């Protein structure tokens, strides 16, 4: 099989995780949201490339018919992908690790990833600057419990770690520190990239 680009590996890992959890493949809309694309076009392009390279198979003219021909999309383990702000909404810094992190077994699931926290807006939820948060990609934002701690990207601004609430067409990113204000946005401008499943702290 031909080698995959970074984005193709991400897409294949997302497809594998979704199909394992749900028993069927995700819609184009869900893929677009999970991958952070603004339109369906790059979704179709990358699906076409995965199929051309032999990693997936699709029934022509039918939705949700993606079948994986292999799951060998990425090295095993959970990796540090960069930093995330626990303060304002700012651009994160990619500082990917080349070796998997040694984490407790429940966290070592394909697709999970780790970000280093910068800032103290989540200290009342026991997340401090310098901590490492373990995140699971979000498949369906509507299924998140209100108040879930997420890594959320606000279009045109950046990414932040906050409690997430969805009320109608409004999204609320709430800090766990009285010195910070809740960030309110049109829900269409907020992409939830991952939900917190653990915190790792070095002493």
ZABA-845437 format. One record per residue (C-alpha): z, x, y negated; residue number from 1. Coordinates in nm, 4 decimals, always signed. Layout:
residues N
@w: Z u: X v: Y k: NUM
...
//
This chain:
residues 203
@w: +0.0000 u: +0.0000 v: +0.0000 k: 1
@w: -0.0629 u: +0.1085 v: -0.3583 k: 2
@w: +0.2269 u: +0.2276 v: -0.5725 k: 3
@w: +0.3932 u: -0.0216 v: -0.8050 k: 4
@w: +0.4600 u: +0.0063 v: -1.1759 k: 5
@w: +0.8139 u: -0.0431 v: -1.3050 k: 6
@w: +0.7448 u: -0.4030 v: -1.4125 k: 7
@w: +0.5775 u: -0.4830 v: -1.0806 k: 8
@w: +0.8858 u: -0.3531 v: -0.8975 k: 9
@w: +1.1089 u: -0.5705 v: -1.1173 k: 10
@w: +0.8962 u: -0.8763 v: -1.0460 k: 11
@w: +0.8896 u: -0.8127 v: -0.6705 k: 12
@w: +1.2680 u: -0.7662 v: -0.6647 k: 13
@w: +1.3130 u: -1.0918 v: -0.8595 k: 14
@w: +1.0832 u: -1.2794 v: -0.6202 k: 15
@w: +1.2700 u: -1.1414 v: -0.3201 k: 16
@w: +1.6111 u: -1.2384 v: -0.4618 k: 17
@w: +1.4980 u: -1.5886 v: -0.5631 k: 18
@w: +1.3301 u: -1.6660 v: -0.2318 k: 19
@w: +1.6319 u: -1.5430 v: -0.0356 k: 20
@w: +1.8650 u: -1.7670 v: -0.2385 k: 21
@w: +1.6459 u: -2.0787 v: -0.2549 k: 22
@w: +1.4080 u: -2.0677 v: +0.0380 k: 23
@w: +1.0994 u: -2.1079 v: -0.1831 k: 24
@w: +0.9311 u: -1.9137 v: -0.4591 k: 25
@w: +1.0044 u: -1.9607 v: -0.8328 k: 26
@w: +0.7772 u: -2.1358 v: -1.0797 k: 27
@w: +0.5721 u: -1.9417 v: -1.3324 k: 28
@w: +0.8087 u: -2.0660 v: -1.6054 k: 29
@w: +1.1147 u: -1.9273 v: -1.4257 k: 30
@w: +0.9403 u: -1.5953 v: -1.3693 k: 31
@w: +0.8418 u: -1.5795 v: -1.7369 k: 32
@w: +1.2010 u: -1.6419 v: -1.8484 k: 33
@w: +1.3520 u: -1.3990 v: -1.5987 k: 34
@w: +1.1110 u: -1.1201 v: -1.6917 k: 35
@w: +1.1376 u: -1.1802 v: -2.0660 k: 36
@w: +0.7698 u: -1.2586 v: -2.1236 k: 37
@w: +0.6612 u: -1.4769 v: -2.4142 k: 38
@w: +0.3715 u: -1.6400 v: -2.2287 k: 39
@w: +0.2527 u: -1.7102 v: -1.8753 k: 40
@w: -0.0364 u: -1.4648 v: -1.9001 k: 41
@w: +0.1518 u: -1.1444 v: -1.8031 k: 42
@w: +0.3165 u: -1.3350 v: -1.5163 k: 43
@w: -0.0238 u: -1.4213 v: -1.3713 k: 44
@w: -0.1517 u: -1.0678 v: -1.4288 k: 45
@w: +0.1401 u: -0.9082 v: -1.2437 k: 46
@w: +0.1298 u: -1.1650 v: -0.9620 k: 47
@w: -0.2403 u: -1.0899 v: -0.9210 k: 48
@w: -0.1676 u: -0.7166 v: -0.9052 k: 49
@w: +0.1082 u: -0.7635 v: -0.6455 k: 50
@w: -0.1312 u: -0.9681 v: -0.4349 k: 51
@w: -0.4148 u: -0.7165 v: -0.4736 k: 52
@w: -0.1782 u: -0.4378 v: -0.3645 k: 53
@w: -0.0708 u: -0.6349 v: -0.0582 k: 54
@w: +0.2912 u: -0.7075 v: -0.1525 k: 55
@w: +0.2602 u: -1.0873 v: -0.1756 k: 56
@w: +0.0372 u: -1.3685 v: -0.0544 k: 57
@w: -0.0335 u: -1.6968 v: -0.2388 k: 58
@w: -0.2047 u: -2.0157 v: -0.1289 k: 59
@w: -0.4837 u: -2.0763 v: -0.3778 k: 60
@w: -0.4442 u: -2.3771 v: -0.6060 k: 61
@w: -0.0833 u: -2.4474 v: -0.5041 k: 62
@w: +0.2356 u: -2.3749 v: -0.6993 k: 63
@w: +0.5472 u: -2.2074 v: -0.5525 k: 64
@w: +0.3609 u: -2.0665 v: -0.2524 k: 65
@w: +0.4371 u: -1.6959 v: -0.2982 k: 66
@w: +0.5178 u: -1.5242 v: +0.0296 k: 67
@w: +0.6431 u: -1.1667 v: +0.0432 k: 68
@w: +0.4519 u: -0.9334 v: +0.2688 k: 69
@w: +0.7133 u: -0.6610 v: +0.2113 k: 70
@w: +1.0394 u: -0.6223 v: +0.0178 k: 71
@w: +1.0081 u: -0.2460 v: -0.0176 k: 72
@w: +0.9951 u: -0.2720 v: -0.3947 k: 73
@w: +1.2695 u: -0.0402 v: -0.5102 k: 74
@w: +1.5214 u: +0.2110 v: -0.3781 k: 75
@w: +1.8365 u: +0.0659 v: -0.2281 k: 76
@w: +2.1471 u: +0.0493 v: -0.4416 k: 77
@w: +2.2576 u: -0.0599 v: -0.7852 k: 78
@w: +2.1565 u: +0.1531 v: -1.0822 k: 79
@w: +2.2748 u: +0.2066 v: -1.4406 k: 80
@w: +1.9966 u: +0.0695 v: -1.6627 k: 81
@w: +2.1350 u: +0.1415 v: -2.0110 k: 82
@w: +2.3798 u: +0.0096 v: -2.2687 k: 83
@w: +2.4634 u: -0.3320 v: -2.4099 k: 84
@w: +2.6356 u: -0.4235 v: -2.7352 k: 85
@w: +2.9643 u: -0.6115 v: -2.7277 k: 86
@w: +2.9652 u: -0.6782 v: -3.0990 k: 87
@w: +2.6557 u: -0.7746 v: -3.2925 k: 88
@w: +2.3122 u: -0.8474 v: -3.1501 k: 89
@w: +2.1378 u: -0.5103 v: -3.1444 k: 90
@w: +1.8764 u: -0.3286 v: -2.9432 k: 91
@w: +2.0086 u: -0.1762 v: -2.6225 k: 92
@w: +1.9407 u: +0.1834 v: -2.5229 k: 93
@w: +1.7799 u: +0.2535 v: -2.1855 k: 94
@w: +1.9594 u: +0.5387 v: -2.0082 k: 95
@w: +1.8577 u: +0.4729 v: -1.6483 k: 96
@w: +2.0251 u: +0.6632 v: -1.3658 k: 97
@w: +1.8195 u: +0.8243 v: -1.0924 k: 98
@w: +2.0893 u: +0.7873 v: -0.8260 k: 99
@w: +2.2544 u: +0.4615 v: -0.7125 k: 100
@w: +2.6110 u: +0.4007 v: -0.8240 k: 101
@w: +2.8948 u: +0.3902 v: -0.5729 k: 102
@w: +3.0169 u: +0.0319 v: -0.6167 k: 103
@w: +3.2196 u: -0.2026 v: -0.3931 k: 104
@w: +3.0041 u: -0.3683 v: -0.1275 k: 105
@w: +2.9951 u: -0.7211 v: -0.2854 k: 106
@w: +2.8113 u: -0.5763 v: -0.5874 k: 107
@w: +2.5475 u: -0.3854 v: -0.3894 k: 108
@w: +2.2882 u: -0.6615 v: -0.3801 k: 109
@w: +1.9212 u: -0.6088 v: -0.4508 k: 110
@w: +1.8368 u: -0.6913 v: -0.8107 k: 111
@w: +2.1862 u: -0.6297 v: -0.9491 k: 112
@w: +2.2173 u: -0.3701 v: -1.2233 k: 113
@w: +2.4773 u: -0.2018 v: -1.4449 k: 114
@w: +2.5034 u: -0.1623 v: -1.8231 k: 115
@w: +2.7543 u: +0.0395 v: -2.0256 k: 116
@w: +2.9413 u: -0.1686 v: -2.2852 k: 117
@w: +2.9419 u: -0.0507 v: -2.6472 k: 118
@w: +3.1819 u: -0.2405 v: -2.8746 k: 119
@w: +3.4966 u: -0.4506 v: -2.8475 k: 120
@w: +3.3920 u: -0.8136 v: -2.9006 k: 121
@w: +3.4870 u: -0.8987 v: -2.5399 k: 122
@w: +3.8323 u: -0.7381 v: -2.5198 k: 123
@w: +4.0143 u: -1.0698 v: -2.4702 k: 124
@w: +3.8072 u: -1.1125 v: -2.1540 k: 125
@w: +3.9274 u: -0.7651 v: -2.0458 k: 126
@w: +3.5963 u: -0.5924 v: -2.1152 k: 127
@w: +3.6380 u: -0.2820 v: -2.3303 k: 128
@w: +3.3997 u: -0.0378 v: -2.4921 k: 129
@w: +3.3042 u: +0.2205 v: -2.2318 k: 130
@w: +3.3355 u: -0.0213 v: -1.9394 k: 131
@w: +3.0424 u: -0.0785 v: -1.7073 k: 132
@w: +2.9402 u: -0.4371 v: -1.6354 k: 133
@w: +2.7657 u: -0.5347 v: -1.3135 k: 134
@w: +2.5077 u: -0.8085 v: -1.3717 k: 135
@w: +2.2988 u: -1.0339 v: -1.1514 k: 136
@w: +1.9606 u: -1.1553 v: -1.2820 k: 137
@w: +1.9649 u: -1.5200 v: -1.3877 k: 138
@w: +1.7208 u: -1.7463 v: -1.2090 k: 139
@w: +1.8091 u: -2.0810 v: -1.3691 k: 140
@w: +1.9909 u: -2.0852 v: -1.7037 k: 141
@w: +2.0677 u: -2.4559 v: -1.6625 k: 142
@w: +2.2730 u: -2.3748 v: -1.3515 k: 143
@w: +2.5087 u: -2.1373 v: -1.5336 k: 144
@w: +2.8664 u: -2.2543 v: -1.5763 k: 145
@w: +2.9571 u: -2.3081 v: -1.9447 k: 146
@w: +3.1302 u: -1.9982 v: -2.0729 k: 147
@w: +2.9714 u: -1.7588 v: -1.8237 k: 148
@w: +2.9621 u: -1.4023 v: -1.9531 k: 149
@w: +2.6001 u: -1.2977 v: -1.9842 k: 150
@w: +2.3672 u: -1.0364 v: -2.1181 k: 151
@w: +2.1546 u: -1.2385 v: -2.3593 k: 152
@w: +1.8553 u: -1.1302 v: -2.5618 k: 153
@w: +1.7890 u: -1.3013 v: -2.8951 k: 154
@w: +1.4218 u: -1.2905 v: -2.9859 k: 155
@w: +1.3524 u: -1.0459 v: -3.2645 k: 156
@w: +1.7121 u: -0.9210 v: -3.2846 k: 157
@w: +1.8356 u: -0.7581 v: -2.9661 k: 158
@w: +2.0768 u: -0.8010 v: -2.6780 k: 159
@w: +2.4490 u: -0.8732 v: -2.6573 k: 160
@w: +2.7253 u: -0.9414 v: -2.4043 k: 161
@w: +2.8931 u: -1.2771 v: -2.4730 k: 162
@w: +3.0221 u: -1.6038 v: -2.3297 k: 163
@w: +2.7222 u: -1.8369 v: -2.3069 k: 164
@w: +2.7127 u: -2.2098 v: -2.3820 k: 165
@w: +2.4027 u: -2.4300 v: -2.3811 k: 166
@w: +2.4285 u: -2.7591 v: -2.5696 k: 167
@w: +2.1055 u: -2.9486 v: -2.5989 k: 168
@w: +1.8542 u: -2.7289 v: -2.7765 k: 169
@w: +2.1208 u: -2.4907 v: -2.9118 k: 170
@w: +2.2577 u: -2.1779 v: -2.7460 k: 171
@w: +2.5973 u: -2.0356 v: -2.8405 k: 172
@w: +2.6986 u: -1.6741 v: -2.7787 k: 173
@w: +3.0754 u: -1.6649 v: -2.8145 k: 174
@w: +3.2807 u: -1.3430 v: -2.8373 k: 175
@w: +3.6222 u: -1.2880 v: -2.6832 k: 176
@w: +3.7699 u: -1.1347 v: -2.9969 k: 177
@w: +3.8937 u: -1.3320 v: -3.2993 k: 178
@w: +3.7417 u: -1.0717 v: -3.5333 k: 179
@w: +3.3880 u: -1.1748 v: -3.4337 k: 180
@w: +3.1976 u: -1.4969 v: -3.4979 k: 181
@w: +3.0052 u: -1.7102 v: -3.2504 k: 182
@w: +2.6297 u: -1.6566 v: -3.2667 k: 183
@w: +2.4345 u: -1.9858 v: -3.2676 k: 184
@w: +2.0611 u: -1.9917 v: -3.2006 k: 185
@w: +1.7763 u: -2.2200 v: -3.1041 k: 186
@w: +1.7833 u: -2.2057 v: -2.7228 k: 187
@w: +1.4152 u: -2.1133 v: -2.7091 k: 188
@w: +1.4983 u: -1.7842 v: -2.8838 k: 189
@w: +1.7650 u: -1.6818 v: -2.6320 k: 190
@w: +1.6797 u: -1.5269 v: -2.2979 k: 191
@w: +1.9701 u: -1.4863 v: -2.0553 k: 192
@w: +1.8891 u: -1.1683 v: -1.8664 k: 193
@w: +2.1924 u: -1.1357 v: -1.6410 k: 194
@w: +2.5282 u: -1.2941 v: -1.5585 k: 195
@w: +2.8446 u: -1.0903 v: -1.5126 k: 196
@w: +2.9683 u: -1.0446 v: -1.1562 k: 197
@w: +3.2034 u: -0.7512 v: -1.2065 k: 198
@w: +3.3475 u: -0.4857 v: -1.4367 k: 199
@w: +3.3768 u: -0.1190 v: -1.3426 k: 200
@w: +3.6085 u: +0.1051 v: -1.5422 k: 201
@w: +3.6489 u: +0.4813 v: -1.5172 k: 202
@w: +3.9923 u: +0.6369 v: -1.5761 k: 203
//
